[in-house]
Amino acid sequence: MAEIRGNAASVTFENVTKTYPGANTPAVDDISLAIEAGKLVTLLGPSGCGKTTTLRMIAGLEMPSSGRILIGGNDVTRLPATDRDVSMVFQSYALFPHMTVMENVSYGLRFSGHDKKEAASRARAGLDLVGLTDFGARLPSELSGGQQQRVAVARALVLEPQVLLFDEPLSNLDAKLRRHVREEIREIQTKLGLTVVYVTHDQEEALAVSDRIIVMNKAVVAQDGTPRELYDAPANAFVADFIGEANILDCEVVAVQGDEATVRLGTLALKLPARGHQAGPAKLAVRPSRIEIGPAGAPQTIAGTLAKVTYAGSHLELVVATALGDVFVLSRNVDAPFQAGDAVGIGFPERGPVLIKA
């Protein structure tokens, strides 16, 4: 039986802009990015941020208004989709309902000139890869949503593309199946060393599957980094709030010495990485899970009152009213005897707060 091989290539955008006719603002505005061969990179952002337009320009389904797009170092800016070695898995799966699973998977191979025997052999290898070896004779209507998604992945993989594109691939699946299918996609990508560009608006999904995440907002790149970099050190308030929840608090940078800032947060003095800040008013982001909560009056805490306590199974969700405003806290201590109205103190561990751009 034929094997599916990795054929990974890098993707580069050089000052790419896309403006649709009649639009007042660009859908993508002068973005530059580099996606390394063999990596899974996610374009993440809210609806209308430009991520799907960016994906479609890689595929050749949209042409940029200006700038250059390179795949494997070759300029493909003006090449049509049919002349690019790229495959796309659509949100709707786009399976042919009258064709069997085997016919769906082998369709692209037959269309591109492979003989019937080779196409069938590679289609079987693709179905093996996604765990659907015995499903070749079924119609798409006889499959579950997760199985249909895997057929769509197999159909793309058998073409051995330089770049594999996913457009919101899990949005039609329930939560448990989403987790299972995203793990399968990641496993296949890693095993074959594929270059994958993956579009989603689901930050949990992006954190789980990505080597890198490119966060987009209002047609530009808001931040580009590893999942841990974006979660631990968001560049600004938008990224902090979009990649997981964050409390955005007003503070003051009292002094900066080298790369370290002395920051006043309410009654506390904190030592934090300066991240380019100078003395003056500033903002910091802190994850709810990285705030400590304890009895009122404890040293190095800010006084507050519990406004709300919600039991969420694995954790407590707490809203603490403070002089800084309401602060949202997650506590793993589900047996703590917290009640609304209690006086408490909240503290900020060393790996908690991060200075951000407003």
WOCORQUI-V586229 format. One record per pair of residues at least 24 apart in sequence whose C-alpha atoms are under 8 Angstrom apart, sorted by sequence separation. I is the first residue (numbers start at 1). J is the second residue. D is the distance in whole Angstrom. If there is no record, write none. Layout:
i-><I,I>
j-><J,J>
d-><D,D>
//
This chain:
i-><10,11,60,127,130,215,253,255,10,11,28,59,129,253,254,10,11,27,28,179,183,253,254,9,10,59,127,145,146,182,252,253,9,10,59,126,145,252,253,8,9,59,126,252,253,309,8,164,166,168,169,251,252,309,123,126,146,150,163,164,165,166,167,168,169,250,251,252,308,309,123,126,162,163,164,165,166,167,168,250,251,268,308,102,103,125,162,163,164,165,166,167,168,250,251,268,306,307,101,102,163,249,250,268,306,307,101,102,123,146,248,249,267,305,306,100,101,122,248,249,266,293,305,306,30,100,101,248,292,305,306,100,101,247,248,291,293,305,306,100,101,203,204,246,247,290,291,292,304,305,99,100,203,204,246,247,288,289,290,303,304,98,99,203,246,247,288,289,303,304,97,245,246,287,288,289,303,304,97,244,245,302,303,96,97,301,302,18,19,95,240,301,302,18,19,105,301,11,17,18,104,105,108,296,297,298,300,301,16,17,18,107,237,295,296,297,16,17,105,106,109,295,296,16,17,101,105,109,294,295,15,16,104,105,108,293,294,15,16,106,293,294,14,15,16,95,105,293,13,14,130,292,293,13,14,93,291,292,13,93,291,292,12,13,95,266,291,292,11,12,94,130,266,290,291,11,12,93,129,290,10,11,10,11,12,290,291,9,10,11,90,290,9,10,89,89,287,286,287,89,286,88,285,286,87,284,285,87,284,285,284,285,87,283,284,282,283,87,250,282,283,86,89,91,249,282,283,85,86,87,88,89,90,91,93,282,85,86,87,88,89,90,91,92,85,86,87,88,89,90,91,272,277,86,88,90,91,89,91,92,247,275,91,247,272,273,274,275,272,273,272,72,59,55,55,52,2,4,2,3,237,1,2,234,236,237,1,4,233,235,236,237,3,4,232,234,235,236,1,2,1,55,55,40,52,51,40,38,38,4,7,8,9,10,4,6,7,8,9,39,40,43,47,5,6,7,8,38,39,40,41,42,43,44,45,46,4,6,7,38,39,40,41,42,43,44,45,37,38,39,40,41,42,43,44,37,38,40,42,44,36,44,44,42,51,50,49,50,42,49,50,51,40,41,44,49,50,40,41,42,43,44,45,46,48,49,50,40,41,42,43,44,45,46,48,49,39,40,41,42,43,44,45,39,41,43,8,10,6,7,8,9,5,6,7,8,4,6,31,29,30,31,27,28,29,27,28,26,45>
j-><34,35,84,151,154,239,277,279,35,36,53,84,154,278,279,36,37,53,54,205,209,279,280,36,37,86,154,172,173,209,279,280,37,38,87,154,173,280,281,37,38,88,155,281,282,338,38,194,196,198,199,281,282,339,154,157,177,181,194,195,196,197,198,199,200,281,282,283,339,340,155,158,194,195,196,197,198,199,200,282,283,300,340,135,136,158,195,196,197,198,199,200,201,283,284,301,339,340,135,136,197,283,284,302,340,341,136,137,158,181,283,284,302,340,341,136,137,158,284,285,302,329,341,342,67,137,138,285,329,342,343,138,139,285,286,329,331,343,344,139,140,242,243,285,286,329,330,331,343,344,139,140,243,244,286,287,328,329,330,343,344,139,140,244,287,288,329,330,344,345,139,287,288,329,330,331,345,346,140,287,288,345,346,140,141,345,346,63,64,140,285,346,347,64,65,151,347,58,64,65,151,152,155,343,344,345,347,348,64,65,66,155,285,343,344,345,65,66,154,155,158,344,345,66,67,151,155,159,344,345,66,67,155,156,159,344,345,67,68,158,345,346,67,68,69,148,158,346,67,68,184,346,347,68,69,148,346,347,69,149,347,348,69,70,152,323,348,349,69,70,152,188,324,348,349,70,71,152,188,349,70,71,71,72,73,351,352,71,72,73,152,352,72,73,152,153,352,352,353,156,353,156,353,354,156,353,354,157,354,355,355,356,159,355,356,355,356,161,324,356,357,161,164,166,324,357,358,161,162,163,164,165,166,167,169,358,162,163,164,165,166,167,168,169,163,164,165,166,167,168,169,350,355,165,167,169,170,169,171,172,327,355,172,328,353,354,355,356,354,355,355,162,165,165,167,167,118,122,121,122,356,121,122,354,356,357,122,125,354,356,357,358,125,126,354,356,357,358,124,125,125,197,199,186,199,199,189,189,190,157,160,161,162,163,158,160,161,162,163,193,194,197,201,160,161,162,163,193,194,195,196,197,198,199,200,201,160,162,163,194,195,196,197,198,199,200,201,194,195,196,197,198,199,200,201,195,196,198,200,202,195,203,206,206,216,216,216,217,210,217,218,219,209,210,213,218,219,210,211,212,213,214,215,216,218,219,220,211,212,213,214,215,216,217,219,220,211,212,213,214,215,216,217,212,214,216,193,195,192,193,194,195,192,193,194,195,192,194,220,219,220,221,218,219,220,219,220,219,242>
d-><7,5,7,7,7,7,8,5,6,7,7,7,7,7,5,5,7,7,7,8,7,5,7,7,4,6,6,7,7,7,7,5,5,8,7,5,6,6,6,5,7,7,7,4,6,7,5,7,8,7,8,6,5,6,8,7,7,8,7,6,6,6,6,5,8,7,5,8,8,6,8,6,8,5,5,5,5,5,5,6,5,6,5,8,8,8,7,6,6,6,6,7,8,5,7,7,7,5,7,4,7,6,7,7,5,6,5,6,6,7,7,5,7,8,5,7,6,6,6,6,7,8,6,5,8,5,6,5,8,6,6,5,6,6,7,6,8,5,7,4,6,7,8,6,5,8,8,8,6,6,6,7,6,8,5,6,6,6,8,7,5,7,8,7,5,7,4,5,6,6,7,6,6,8,5,7,5,7,6,8,7,5,7,8,7,5,5,8,8,7,7,5,7,5,6,7,4,8,6,5,8,7,7,6,8,6,6,8,6,6,7,8,7,7,4,6,8,5,6,7,8,5,4,6,6,7,4,7,6,6,7,4,7,8,7,7,5,5,6,8,6,6,6,7,8,8,8,5,8,5,8,5,6,6,6,7,7,5,5,6,6,6,6,7,7,7,5,7,7,5,8,8,7,7,7,6,7,6,8,7,8,5,6,6,8,7,7,6,5,8,8,5,5,7,6,6,7,6,8,7,4,7,6,6,5,6,5,8,5,6,4,7,7,6,5,7,6,6,7,8,7,5,8,8,7,8,6,5,6,7,6,6,6,6,8,7,5,5,5,4,5,5,5,8,7,6,6,6,6,7,5,8,8,7,8,6,7,7,7,8,6,7,8,7,8,8,7,8,7,7,7,8,8,7,8,7,8,7,6,7,7,5,5,8,5,7,7,7,6,6,5,6,6,7,8,7,6,6,8,6,7,7,7,8,7,7,7,8,8,7,6,7,5,8,6,6,6,5,6,7,8,7,7,6,8,5,6,5,7,6,6,6,6,6,7,6,7,8,8,5,5,5,5,5,5,5,5,7,4,6,6,6,6,7,5,5,7,7,7,7,7,7,7,6,7,7,6,7,6,5,7,8,7,6,7,5,5,5,6,6,6,6,6,8,7,5,8,5,5,5,5,5,5,7,8,8,6,7,6,6,6,6,6,8,7,7,7,7,5,8,5,6,6,6,7,5,8,6,6,5,7,7,8,4,6,5,6,7,8>
//
